[in-house]
Amino acid sequence: MNGFLLAAGRGTRLGHLTQTRAKPALPVAGLPMLAYSLHFFYRAQVQKLAVNVHHAPQTVTDILQRAPHPWQLFISNETELLDTGGGVKKCETFLSDASVLLANADIVCDVDIERLVEQHRAQKASLTMVVVPHTNANAIAPITVTKDGRVRDINRTLDKKSTGDFLYAGIALFERELFDHLKCEPSSIVYTGFTGLLEKGARVDAFLHRGHWYDCGTPENYERVNAEILKDEAHWREYLAPELDTLRITT
């Protein structure tokens, strides 16, 4: 299995916090934000890991170089932002020899990655999306999921009347055929690759996560996430891969 960490966003909503640092390099309860997503790649035992960077790239690459990396690491420096779809497409040659675990670098959650991998393989899915329940999903970007766990629509792309109680969590596992739907230009992986598979009739499954899931995109959310993680520090120390201890911020 290979992995892709999406770390190229500008983080403009965080204002002064990201003037000199990339958002994934900001500290969250004693660890760099991106460490919480690196955990997934340790647990999945990926052989190759691609990471795209753009704003203040050195602040991300310094962290990656300090982390133990049992994988072959490839840094994709985007001088022009390619968004999620174009960013992954750029790394197709590096990644397309195996399944790919994809994760945003600006989320904090405790998804059971081993179970995700088991489900994906057992169902022989082309794509498995991690989804989280959300009371306001229909007003944001609903994921329509059938009773048997199949994804039928993403934010009303295929049917304007679609509804759903879930949001995409920013984590997915996909097979090589997804690359066929991506574009070599700034584009969304969700609205090119994911929806492309749905339109083709490929098997797209949902992996329901009911545990912790935080988005760090705004100053308010960022402050709340720090507080929540510190409040439940014992849980996170037990959950996170021990390799991440080398990244703990001591000052």
N, C-alpha and C positions, 0 to 999 in steps of 0.2 A: 504494500500500500504506500501511496505517496500523499503528500499534504501540501496545502496552500494556505498561507496566512495573509489575509487582506489587511495591510497596514499602511496604505498610501493616502488615506483621507487627510484633508487639511485640518479638520477639527475646528473650523471657524466659529462654531457656536459656543465654544469654550473661551472665546475672547483672549485675554492676556495670558491665560494658562498655556496656550499653545503658540505663543509668539516665537519662542526659541526652541521648543520641543514638539515633536510629533505627538499626537494624542495617545497612541499606544505606549509611549514612553513615560507618561505621567504615572506617579505613584498611586497605588490603591492599597491601602492597609498594609504598607510595608513591602509591597512587590510592584514591579512595573505592571501596568495594566495588561500588556500583551502576555504576561506570564500565565494568566488564567486561561488563555487560549492555547499557549504552548503545551499546557498540561495534556490537552487532547491528543497531541501528536506523540507525546511520550507513551500514553496509554495505548494508542493504536499501533505503536511500534513502526512508524513510517520509515521508509528507507531513503526517501528524498523529500526535502521540504523547500518549497519556493516561497519567498516573502517579497511582496512588492512594497516599495517605499517611494516617497515623493518629497513632502515637506520635512525639513530638518532630518534627512535620512540617517545621518551619523548617530543621532540619539537612539534610533532603533537598532542599527547594525552593531553599535557598541554592546547593547544588551544581548543580542543574539550571539555575539562572539564570546561573551562571558558565560553563557549557558552551555552546559554539556550538550553536545549535539551528536548523537549516535547516527544521525542521518547525513546524507550529502546535502549541503546547504547551497541554495542558489538565491542571490539577491537580485531582484528585478527592479532596477532604478528607473522610474518613469519620469522623464523630463517633462512629458506631457501626460496629464492624468488620463488614464484609460478606463476609469471606473471598474466595476467588478468584472464585467464580461470581457472587456478588452484586456484587462490585466491578466486574467487567467489564460485567455487565448494566446497571449504573448509567450507564455511558458509551456505551450502545448508540447513542443518537442521534448522538453525536460520531463514532463509529467505523464505523458500519455501511454507509458508502458505498464500502467497499473491503475487500480481504482484510486480515486483522489478524495481525501478528507479535506473539506473546505471550512474555514472558520474566520469570522471577523475578529479583528484584534482589539475591538473596543467594547466587548461584552464580558460580563462576569457571570458565570453560571456553573452549576454542578451537574451537568449532563453525564449520564453513565455511558461513556464512549464504547466500552466493551459490549454493552447491550445493543447500542446503535449498530455496531459492526455485525453482531450476530444476526440481528433482524434483517439488515440489508442483504446479507449473504443468503440467509434462509429463504427470503422471499424472491431472491434473484432479481432485485429491483434495478432499474437503470439509474434511479435517483431516489435517495431517501432524505427528506427534509425534516429537520428538528423543528417542531412547532410547540408553542406555549399557549395555554388558554388565556384569553384577555376579554374582559367584559365589554370593551369598546372596539373589538376587532372589526366589526362591520363598518365603523366610521374611519378606520385607519387603512388597513390592507388585508382583508380577510382571506384566510386559506380555507377552501372548501374541502372537507374531509368526509369520506363515506364511512358507514358503520364498520366496514371491514378494513379501515385504515388507509384507503387509497386517496391520493390527492386528485381532486376533480377540477379544481380551478384555483387560480392565484389572482386575487384582487380583481375579480370579474373580467379577466382577460378573455376568456372563452364564452362567457355568458354574463351579460350585464345584470341579470337577476340573481346571480350567485350570492350566497351568504356564507358566513362561517364564524366560528367561535375561537379561532386560533390565529396567531401571528407567526410568521417565519422568525426563527430565533437567531438566524445568522450562522447556522452550522448545517452542513449537508455532506452527504457521501454520494459520489457519483461515479459512473462508469465512463469509459473512453468515448462512447458515442455522443456524449454531451458536447464535446469539442466541435462536432460537426455543425452545431447550431450557433456557435459563438462567432463574433465579428472581430476583425483586426482593427478596431476603432473604439473610441469611447462608447461604452454601452453597458447595460445592466445584465449580469448573468441570470438574474431572475426572469427578466422579460425577453431574453433571447434564448438562453440555454434551457432553463427550467420549463418555460412555456412551450419552447420548441419541442421538447420531449413529450409534453402533454398533447400537443397538436398531432404529433406523430403516432400517438397511441401507445407509447412506451409505458412501462410500469413505473409510476412515481408514487412512493409511499410516504406516509407521515410517521415520524417517531415522536410520540407525545411526551413532553417533559413537564412534570408538575412541581419540580423543585425550585431552587433559587434561580432567578434569571434577571439580570440588571443590564440596562443600557446606559452607557456613560456619556451620552451625547450632549447634555446640557450642564451648565454649572450646578443647577439644583440636583440633577440626577447624580452627578459626580460626587457631590458632597454627601448625598444620601447613601450612595454605594459604599463610600469609605466608612461611614458610621455603621452600616449594616454588617459589613464584613468584620469590623473590629468587635462588634457586639457578639458575633458568633465565631470568634477566632478559632476555637477548638475544632469546630466542624471543618473549617477550611484547611487547617493544618493536617487533619486526618485525610481529607479528600485529595488534596493536591499532591502531584508527583514529587517525591523527595528531591529529584534533580533540581527543582526550582529553588531550593534553599540557598543555592549559590547566588541567587539574584536578590535576596532579601536586603532591604535598605536599612542600614544600621545607624545612620545619622539623620 
